[in-house]
C-alpha cells in the first residue's frame, strides 16, 4: 500500500542519513533526530510535528500519506505518538513484540477502513468467534486465535506471519491466561475515541436527554427528530413509530427501549473507528445533531444562518440554533 511504501522510504531515509550511528542503534538515532521536533519537550510528537519532520528529511511523499502513516503509529488515537514508540514501530526490531503487534493492529485498521462495511464486519464477527471457540471456554486459545486471524482477514487479502500472530496473541492476552476473548480483540483493533471525540458525543447525548436523566427514551428522540421525511415513512412502508424503533435500535442494544449514555458512546466508538480525522468527525457530529460552533473546516454547516440588520444599520450573519 501507499502507507507501506511511505514507511519504507522513511526508514531508508533514516538509515542513509544516519548510517554511521544507525547501524548499531537505529531506534536511538531516529529518536535523537525526532526530539528536535518535540517543541514543548513532552516526549511526544503530534501530527503537525511529525509531518514537519518528514518534510525536513525530504524523502518524497505527499502530505495525505504522511498523515495516514502518523495514524498507523497513533494506535491509541490520542493525537500524539511518543518518540520512543515512533522509533520502535518504524524499525520493528526482532524481539520487540509490542511494536510488531501494534503495527499489525494498524494494518488491520487500515484495511477495515478502506473496505466498505469493514468495521461493521468486525462488529458482527462474534458468531464466527464462537464457532472457532471449539472448547466453548469463552476465549480463543493460541491455535484457535491463529485460525481466526487467517479466516477473517483472508477476505481482505492480509496474511499474518507466525511472528506477527505470536506478537498479537501476547498483546491481547495481557493477563497471561492463555486465551483471548472476543471483546478484548475487538476493542484492541477498533480502539476507543479520544477525549475530544467523546466530548462531542456527549454534547449530542445532552441534546437528546432533555430531562437530564442520563438516559434517552423513545419519546425524547421523537421530540427531537421529524420522521415525516424518513424514506420508509414517506413511501408508506413503515409508520413513524416503526421508523423511530429502527432509529433507536442503533443504540439500544439491550432492547429495553432506553438508551444509556454508555450505550450511546459505545455506538459512536464504531462510527469513530472508520474516521481518521478529528476535524471530519467534528463536522459530522455538529451537522448531524445541529451542534453550534466549530472553526474553519469543522464549522457547523447544517444550522440555518440569516442576515440580520440592526437598528443602527449594521448587519451580521446570525446562526439559528
C-alpha positions as CSV (number, residue, x, y, z in Angstrom):
1,X,0.0,0.0,0.0
2,X,1.0,3.7,-0.3
3,X,1.4,3.8,3.5
4,X,3.7,0.8,3.5
5,X,5.8,2.4,0.8
6,X,5.9,5.7,2.7
7,X,7.1,3.9,5.9
8,X,9.8,2.0,3.9
9,X,11.0,5.3,2.4
10,X,11.1,7.0,5.8
11,X,13.1,4.0,7.3
12,X,15.5,4.0,4.4
13,X,16.0,7.8,4.7
14,X,16.9,7.5,8.4
15,X,19.3,4.7,7.6
16,X,21.1,6.7,4.9
17,X,21.1,9.9,6.8
18,X,22.5,8.4,10.0
19,X,24.3,5.4,8.5
20,X,27.2,5.6,11.0
21,X,25.1,5.7,14.1
22,X,22.0,3.8,12.9
23,X,24.0,0.6,12.1
24,X,24.2,-0.4,15.7
25,X,21.3,1.5,17.2
26,X,18.8,2.7,14.5
27,X,16.0,3.3,17.0
28,X,18.2,5.5,19.2
29,X,19.5,7.5,16.1
30,X,15.9,8.1,15.0
31,X,14.8,9.2,18.4
32,X,17.6,11.7,18.7
33,X,16.6,13.3,15.4
34,X,12.8,13.3,16.3
35,X,13.5,15.0,19.6
36,X,14.3,18.2,17.7
37,X,10.7,18.5,16.6
38,X,9.3,18.0,20.1
39,X,8.8,21.7,20.7
40,X,7.2,21.5,24.1
41,X,9.6,18.7,25.3
42,X,6.7,16.4,26.1
43,X,8.4,13.3,24.7
44,X,5.6,13.1,22.1
45,X,5.0,14.3,18.6
46,X,1.6,15.5,17.2
47,X,0.7,15.1,13.6
48,X,2.0,18.6,12.6
49,X,5.3,18.0,14.2
50,X,5.6,14.6,12.5
51,X,4.8,16.0,9.1
52,X,7.3,18.8,9.6
53,X,10.0,16.2,10.4
54,X,9.1,14.3,7.2
55,X,9.4,17.4,5.1
56,X,12.8,18.2,6.5
57,X,14.0,14.7,5.7
58,X,13.0,15.2,2.1
59,X,12.1,11.6,1.4
60,X,9.5,12.5,-1.1
61,X,5.8,11.6,-0.4
62,X,2.6,13.6,-0.2
63,X,1.1,15.0,3.0
64,X,-2.0,12.9,2.9
65,X,0.1,9.7,3.0
66,X,2.2,11.2,5.8
67,X,-1.0,11.8,7.8
68,X,-2.0,8.2,7.2
69,X,1.4,6.9,8.4
70,X,1.0,9.0,11.5
71,X,-2.4,7.4,12.1
72,X,-0.7,4.0,11.8
73,X,1.6,4.9,14.7
74,X,-1.1,6.6,16.8
75,X,-2.6,3.3,17.9
76,X,-4.4,4.7,20.9
77,X,-5.9,7.5,18.8
78,X,-4.7,10.1,21.3
79,X,-3.4,12.5,18.6
80,X,0.2,12.0,19.8
81,X,2.9,9.4,19.4
82,X,5.7,9.1,21.9
83,X,9.2,9.4,20.3
84,X,10.2,6.0,21.7
85,X,7.1,4.3,20.3
86,X,7.6,6.0,16.9
87,X,11.2,4.9,16.6
88,X,10.4,1.3,17.7
89,X,7.4,0.9,15.3
90,X,9.3,2.4,12.4
91,X,12.2,-0.2,12.7
92,X,10.2,-3.2,14.2
93,X,13.4,-4.9,15.5
94,X,13.5,-8.6,16.4
95,X,12.3,-9.3,19.9
96,X,10.1,-6.1,20.1
97,X,6.8,-8.0,20.2
98,X,4.7,-5.0,21.3
99,X,5.8,-2.9,18.3
100,X,5.1,-5.8,16.0
101,X,1.6,-6.2,17.5
102,X,0.8,-2.5,17.2
103,X,2.0,-2.4,13.6
104,X,-0.2,-5.4,12.8
105,X,-3.2,-3.8,14.5
106,X,-2.6,-0.7,12.5
107,X,-2.7,-2.8,9.3
108,X,-6.0,-4.3,10.4
109,X,-7.5,-0.9,10.9
110,X,-6.3,0.3,7.5
111,X,-7.9,-2.5,5.5
112,X,-11.1,-2.3,7.6
113,X,-11.3,1.5,7.0
114,X,-10.7,1.2,3.2
115,X,-13.3,-1.6,2.6
116,X,-17.0,-0.8,2.7
117,X,-18.5,-2.4,5.8
118,X,-15.2,-3.3,7.2
119,X,-15.7,-2.3,10.8
120,X,-19.3,-3.5,10.6
121,X,-18.0,-6.9,9.7
122,X,-15.6,-6.8,12.7
123,X,-18.5,-5.9,14.9
124,X,-20.5,-8.8,13.6
125,X,-17.6,-11.3,14.0
126,X,-18.9,-12.6,17.3
127,X,-20.7,-15.5,15.8
128,X,-17.6,-16.7,13.9
129,X,-15.6,-16.2,17.1
130,X,-17.9,-18.6,18.9
131,X,-17.7,-21.2,16.2
132,X,-13.9,-21.1,16.4
133,X,-14.0,-21.4,20.2
134,X,-14.2,-25.2,19.9
135,X,-13.9,-26.0,23.6
136,X,-16.6,-23.4,24.5
137,X,-14.3,-21.7,27.0
138,X,-15.4,-18.2,26.0
139,X,-11.9,-17.4,24.9
140,X,-9.7,-18.5,21.9
141,X,-6.5,-20.5,22.6
142,X,-3.4,-19.6,20.6
143,X,-4.2,-22.2,17.9
144,X,-7.8,-21.0,17.6
145,X,-6.7,-17.4,17.6
146,X,-4.3,-18.0,14.7
147,X,-7.1,-19.7,12.7
148,X,-9.5,-16.8,13.4
149,X,-6.9,-14.3,12.0
150,X,-6.5,-16.4,8.9
151,X,-10.2,-16.8,8.3
152,X,-11.3,-13.2,8.9
153,X,-8.5,-11.3,7.2
154,X,-8.3,-13.7,4.2
155,X,-11.1,-11.7,2.7
156,X,-9.0,-8.5,2.9
157,X,-6.0,-10.3,1.4
158,X,-4.0,-9.9,4.5
159,X,-1.9,-12.8,5.8
160,X,0.0,-12.5,9.1
161,X,3.3,-14.3,9.7
162,X,3.8,-16.6,12.6
163,X,5.9,-13.9,14.4
164,X,3.0,-11.4,13.9
165,X,0.5,-13.8,15.2
166,X,2.6,-14.6,18.3
167,X,3.1,-10.8,18.9
168,X,-0.7,-10.2,18.6
169,X,-1.6,-13.0,20.9
170,X,0.8,-11.8,23.6
171,X,-0.5,-8.3,23.2
172,X,-4.2,-9.2,23.7
173,X,-3.5,-11.8,26.4
174,X,-2.3,-9.2,28.8
175,X,-3.2,-11.3,31.9
176,X,-1.3,-14.3,30.6
177,X,-4.3,-16.6,30.9
178,X,-3.5,-18.4,27.6
179,X,-6.7,-17.1,25.9
180,X,-8.1,-14.0,24.1
181,X,-11.8,-13.0,24.4
182,X,-13.8,-11.5,21.6
183,X,-14.3,-8.3,23.5
184,X,-10.5,-7.9,24.1
185,X,-9.7,-8.5,20.5
186,X,-12.4,-6.2,19.0
187,X,-11.7,-3.3,21.4
188,X,-8.0,-3.6,20.7
189,X,-8.4,-3.5,16.9
190,X,-11.2,-0.9,16.9
191,X,-9.6,1.3,19.5
192,X,-11.5,3.9,21.6
193,X,-12.3,7.6,20.9
194,X,-10.0,10.2,22.2
195,X,-11.4,12.7,24.8
196,X,-12.1,15.3,22.1
197,X,-14.4,13.0,20.2
198,X,-16.1,11.7,23.4
199,X,-16.8,15.4,24.3
200,X,-18.7,15.9,21.0
201,X,-20.7,12.6,21.5
202,X,-21.7,13.8,25.0
203,X,-22.9,17.1,23.6
204,X,-25.1,15.2,21.2
205,X,-26.4,13.0,24.0
206,X,-27.3,16.1,26.1
207,X,-29.3,17.4,23.1
208,X,-31.5,14.3,23.2
209,X,-31.5,13.9,27.0
210,X,-34.0,16.7,27.6
211,X,-34.9,15.7,31.2
212,X,-31.2,15.2,32.1
213,X,-31.9,11.7,33.5
214,X,-28.8,10.3,31.9
215,X,-31.0,8.1,29.7
216,X,-32.8,8.6,26.4
217,X,-36.3,7.4,25.8
218,X,-38.2,6.9,22.6
219,X,-40.3,9.9,23.5
220,X,-37.3,12.2,23.8
221,X,-35.9,11.0,20.4
222,X,-39.4,11.6,18.9
223,X,-39.4,15.1,20.1
224,X,-36.0,15.8,18.5
225,X,-36.4,14.1,15.2
226,X,-39.0,14.9,12.5
227,X,-39.5,11.4,11.0
228,X,-42.1,12.5,8.4
229,X,-39.3,12.9,5.9
230,X,-38.0,9.4,6.5
231,X,-38.0,7.5,3.2
232,X,-39.8,4.5,4.7
233,X,-42.5,6.7,6.2
234,X,-43.0,8.7,3.0
235,X,-43.4,5.5,1.0
236,X,-45.8,4.1,3.5
237,X,-43.6,1.0,4.2
238,X,-43.3,1.9,7.9
239,X,-45.1,4.0,10.4
240,X,-43.3,6.9,12.2
241,X,-43.3,4.7,15.3
242,X,-41.6,1.8,13.4
243,X,-39.1,4.2,11.9
244,X,-38.4,5.5,15.4
245,X,-37.8,2.0,16.7
246,X,-35.4,1.3,13.9
247,X,-33.5,4.5,14.7
248,X,-33.5,3.6,18.4
249,X,-32.1,0.1,17.7
250,X,-28.8,1.6,16.6
251,X,-28.0,2.4,20.3
252,X,-30.4,0.4,22.4
253,X,-28.5,-2.9,22.4
254,X,-30.3,-4.2,25.5
255,X,-33.7,-3.8,23.8
256,X,-35.3,-2.2,26.8
257,X,-36.5,1.0,25.0
258,X,-33.9,3.1,26.8
259,X,-30.5,4.3,25.6
260,X,-28.0,4.9,28.3
261,X,-25.1,7.3,28.0
262,X,-22.7,4.3,27.9
263,X,-24.7,2.6,25.0
264,X,-24.7,5.9,23.1
265,X,-20.9,6.3,23.4
266,X,-20.3,2.6,22.5
267,X,-22.3,3.0,19.3
268,X,-20.2,6.0,18.3
269,X,-17.0,4.1,19.1
270,X,-17.8,2.1,16.0
271,X,-18.6,5.2,13.9
272,X,-15.4,6.8,15.1
273,X,-13.2,3.8,14.2
274,X,-13.5,4.4,10.5
275,X,-12.8,8.2,10.6
276,X,-9.2,9.2,10.9
277,X,-9.6,12.9,11.1
278,X,-10.8,14.7,14.2
279,X,-11.9,17.6,12.0
280,X,-14.1,15.4,9.9
281,X,-15.6,13.7,13.0
282,X,-16.4,17.1,14.5
283,X,-18.0,18.3,11.3
284,X,-20.1,15.1,11.1
285,X,-21.3,15.4,14.7
286,X,-22.1,19.1,14.5
287,X,-24.1,18.8,11.3
288,X,-25.9,15.6,12.4
289,X,-27.0,16.9,15.7
290,X,-27.1,20.7,14.9
291,X,-24.4,21.4,17.5
292,X,-23.4,25.0,17.0
293,X,-19.8,26.2,16.8
294,X,-16.7,24.8,15.3
295,X,-13.9,26.6,13.5
296,X,-12.7,26.6,9.9
297,X,-13.3,23.2,8.1
298,X,-15.2,21.8,11.1
299,X,-17.7,24.6,11.5
300,X,-21.3,23.6,11.6
301,X,-22.9,24.0,8.1
302,X,-26.3,22.4,8.9
303,X,-27.8,25.2,11.0
304,X,-29.7,28.0,9.2
305,X,-27.9,31.3,9.0
306,X,-29.7,34.6,8.3
307,X,-28.6,38.2,7.7
308,X,-29.8,40.5,10.5
309,X,-30.0,44.3,10.1
310,X,-29.8,46.1,13.4
311,X,-31.4,49.4,14.4
312,X,-28.2,51.3,13.8
313,X,-27.9,50.0,10.2
314,X,-25.2,47.5,10.9
315,X,-25.6,43.9,9.7
316,X,-24.3,40.5,10.8
317,X,-24.9,36.8,9.9
318,X,-26.6,35.0,12.8
319,X,-26.8,31.3,13.2
320,X,-30.2,30.0,14.2
321,X,-29.6,27.5,17.0
